Amino acid sequence: MKINGIEFEDPRIFPPRKKDIREYKDGARTTVKEMWVEGYVMDGQAYCLHRYPMTITNRGVCTFDGRQVKDEEEKGLIAKLFGSVVPV
């Protein structure tokens, strides 16, 4: 899968661990869901495992790897992932 130009493993196929998903309050009215996903990146001659944070708020603001997601299709994909991924 690709969001913000970054390729990562589909968390529906490779579900994250329970410690990689959390929900917390950010102020009085904002709830944030956070999930860490993994992807393999070619670093020179070796593949490295990178972990990326993905967040969504109850107001619909999404971030991936610390950058806000602007594309509406990618926002929909993030919402769908948070709704369907079950941690192991």
Backbone as CSV, one residue per row, in Angstrom:
resi,resn,N_x,N_y,N_z,CA_x,CA_y,CA_z,C_x,C_y,C_z
1,MET,0.848,-1.172,0.000,0.000,0.000,0.000,0.891,1.232,0.000
2,LYS,0.333,2.349,-0.477,1.119,3.570,-0.534,0.269,4.748,-0.068
3,ILE,0.806,5.519,0.898,0.184,6.750,1.376,1.283,7.792,1.484
4,ASN,1.004,9.005,1.013,2.000,10.095,1.009,3.296,9.675,0.330
5,GLY,3.189,8.792,-0.661,4.357,8.350,-1.398,5.218,7.326,-0.693
6,ILE,4.753,6.795,0.447,5.524,5.819,1.216,4.852,4.461,1.105
7,GLU,5.620,3.467,0.709,5.123,2.093,0.559,5.229,1.370,1.894
8,PHE,4.151,0.673,2.308,4.166,-0.073,3.559,3.331,-1.328,3.428
9,GLU,3.496,-2.248,4.378,2.757,-3.513,4.373,1.295,-3.266,4.716
10,ASP,0.389,-3.975,4.067,-1.044,-3.854,4.328,-1.345,-4.402,5.724
11,PRO,-1.814,-3.564,6.675,-2.060,-4.068,8.030,-3.238,-5.027,8.137
12,ARG,-4.047,-5.150,7.068,-5.121,-6.146,7.098,-4.559,-7.539,6.872
13,ILE,-3.465,-7.642,6.112,-2.821,-8.929,5.845,-1.815,-9.261,6.940
14,PHE,-1.038,-8.252,7.360,-0.043,-8.403,8.419,-0.462,-7.525,9.588
15,PRO,-1.397,-7.994,10.433,-1.939,-7.131,11.493,-0.884,-6.732,12.518
16,PRO,-0.985,-5.491,13.002,-0.031,-5.029,14.014,-0.306,-5.669,15.373
17,ARG,0.684,-5.605,16.240,0.522,-6.120,17.601,-0.329,-5.143,18.405
18,LYS,-0.887,-5.615,19.513,-1.746,-4.777,20.354,-1.016,-3.543,20.856
19,LYS,0.269,-3.660,21.108,1.013,-2.506,21.610,1.244,-1.452,20.528
20,ASP,0.983,-1.784,19.261,1.187,-0.848,18.159,-0.077,-0.074,17.797
21,ILE,-1.155,-0.268,18.547,-2.399,0.469,18.309,-2.839,1.069,19.634
22,ARG,-3.183,2.347,19.617,-3.689,2.978,20.823,-4.667,4.094,20.466
23,GLU,-5.435,4.499,21.469,-6.381,5.600,21.326,-6.203,6.500,22.535
24,TYR,-6.166,7.820,22.295,-5.962,8.753,23.397,-6.682,10.065,23.121
25,LYS,-6.869,10.860,24.179,-7.514,12.163,24.075,-6.449,13.224,23.835
26,ASP,-6.743,14.155,22.945,-5.869,15.297,22.673,-6.716,16.554,22.877
27,GLY,-6.861,16.960,24.119,-7.739,18.072,24.449,-9.083,17.544,24.906
28,ALA,-10.032,18.458,25.065,-11.336,18.085,25.611,-12.228,17.359,24.611
29,ARG,-12.103,17.684,23.328,-13.049,17.147,22.346,-12.427,16.299,21.242
30,THR,-11.147,16.134,21.246,-10.485,15.407,20.167,-9.956,14.069,20.663
31,THR,-10.329,13.012,19.956,-9.823,11.670,20.219,-8.953,11.254,19.041
32,VAL,-7.786,10.716,19.341,-6.833,10.314,18.307,-6.629,8.807,18.373
33,LYS,-6.694,8.161,17.202,-6.332,6.745,17.086,-4.993,6.697,16.368
34,GLU,-4.084,5.870,16.886,-2.745,5.763,16.321,-2.413,4.298,16.065
35,MET,-1.790,4.036,14.926,-1.363,2.687,14.575,0.021,2.790,13.931
36,TRP,0.907,1.894,14.315,2.230,1.828,13.707,2.225,0.713,12.668
37,VAL,2.621,1.055,11.438,2.683,0.080,10.356,4.132,-0.065,9.907
38,GLU,4.419,-1.153,9.211,5.789,-1.468,8.817,5.950,-1.511,7.306
39,GLY,7.140,-1.189,6.853,7.460,-1.262,5.440,8.937,-1.544,5.258
40,TYR,9.289,-2.154,4.156,10.685,-2.463,3.859,11.226,-1.440,2.871
41,VAL,12.395,-0.903,3.179,13.017,0.130,2.357,14.407,-0.348,1.962
42,MET,14.765,-0.151,0.693,16.107,-0.498,0.224,17.070,0.583,0.681
43,ASP,18.022,0.225,1.511,19.008,1.157,2.047,20.379,0.703,1.581
44,GLY,20.830,1.255,0.474,22.098,0.796,-0.108,21.898,-0.558,-0.740
45,GLN,22.511,-1.600,-0.171,22.377,-2.945,-0.707,21.556,-3.850,0.192
46,ALA,20.987,-3.299,1.265,20.227,-4.119,2.195,18.813,-3.558,2.352
47,TYR,17.890,-4.446,2.684,16.539,-4.023,2.997,16.446,-3.752,4.492
48,CYS,15.820,-2.638,4.846,15.634,-2.267,6.247,14.146,-2.188,6.547
49,LEU,13.777,-2.600,7.746,12.401,-2.513,8.200,12.196,-1.146,8.843
50,HIS,11.241,-0.385,8.325,10.909,0.919,8.886,9.501,0.857,9.457
51,ARG,9.275,1.573,10.554,7.954,1.646,11.173,7.445,3.073,11.026
52,TYR,6.183,3.213,10.613,5.582,4.518,10.378,4.329,4.692,11.233
53,PRO,4.178,5.851,11.895,2.946,6.099,12.640,1.851,6.627,11.709
54,MET,0.649,6.121,11.900,-0.526,6.554,11.149,-1.567,6.980,12.185
55,THR,-2.149,8.184,12.037,-3.148,8.639,12.997,-4.390,9.150,12.282
56,ILE,-5.508,9.096,13.008,-6.752,9.690,12.540,-7.475,10.232,13.771
57,THR,-8.068,11.403,13.629,-8.816,11.993,14.740,-10.312,11.815,14.487
58,ASN,-11.104,12.056,15.528,-12.555,11.975,15.365,-13.070,13.117,14.484
59,ARG,-12.254,14.081,14.164,-12.616,15.190,13.276,-12.204,14.915,11.825
60,GLY,-11.573,13.763,11.568,-11.226,13.376,10.207,-9.846,13.788,9.747
61,VAL,-9.021,14.333,10.623,-7.660,14.718,10.251,-6.768,13.480,10.321
62,CYS,-6.042,13.209,9.237,-5.182,12.030,9.153,-3.727,12.461,8.967
63,THR,-2.826,11.724,9.605,-1.398,11.925,9.359,-0.754,10.577,9.089
64,PHE,0.319,10.611,8.313,1.108,9.416,8.041,2.562,9.826,8.094
65,ASP,3.327,9.189,8.957,4.739,9.488,9.166,4.942,10.964,9.531
66,GLY,4.024,11.498,10.329,4.142,12.868,10.812,3.680,13.948,9.859
67,ARG,3.248,13.579,8.672,2.784,14.561,7.690,1.287,14.397,7.448
68,GLN,0.591,15.501,7.354,-0.852,15.452,7.152,-1.176,14.928,5.755
69,VAL,-2.179,14.056,5.696,-2.618,13.473,4.428,-3.674,14.398,3.827
70,LYS,-3.460,14.836,2.597,-4.373,15.770,1.928,-5.309,15.060,0.948
71,ASP,-4.851,13.969,0.344,-5.630,13.259,-0.669,-6.843,12.582,-0.029
72,GLU,-8.028,12.847,-0.570,-9.269,12.310,0.008,-9.349,10.785,-0.097
73,GLU,-8.828,10.213,-1.177,-8.826,8.752,-1.313,-7.937,8.113,-0.250
74,GLU,-6.784,8.710,0.014,-5.887,8.180,1.038,-6.497,8.340,2.430
75,LYS,-7.216,9.438,2.674,-7.913,9.613,3.957,-8.967,8.516,4.140
76,GLY,-9.692,8.210,3.074,-10.680,7.133,3.128,-10.041,5.791,3.389
77,LEU,-8.881,5.552,2.796,-8.154,4.302,3.028,-7.715,4.197,4.488
78,ILE,-7.217,5.289,5.059,-6.803,5.277,6.462,-7.991,4.996,7.361
79,ALA,-9.122,5.631,7.099,-10.329,5.395,7.902,-10.758,3.928,7.797
80,LYS,-10.692,3.374,6.593,-11.059,1.974,6.389,-10.102,1.033,7.140
81,LEU,-8.818,1.349,7.124,-7.839,0.525,7.842,-8.108,0.528,9.343
82,PHE,-8.367,1.711,9.903,-8.647,1.773,11.337,-9.933,1.046,11.692
83,GLY,-10.881,1.007,10.785,-12.136,0.316,11.039,-12.066,-1.184,10.899
84,SER,-11.095,-1.684,10.139,-11.078,-3.112,9.835,-9.909,-3.890,10.443
85,VAL,-8.861,-3.217,10.884,-7.675,-3.914,11.398,-7.924,-4.377,12.836
86,VAL,-7.652,-5.664,13.066,-7.767,-6.246,14.405,-6.358,-6.632,14.851
87,PRO,-5.873,-6.050,15.971,-4.512,-6.387,16.410,-4.415,-7.818,16.899
88,VAL,-3.222,-8.392,16.800,-2.979,-9.758,17.276,-2.269,-9.755,18.604
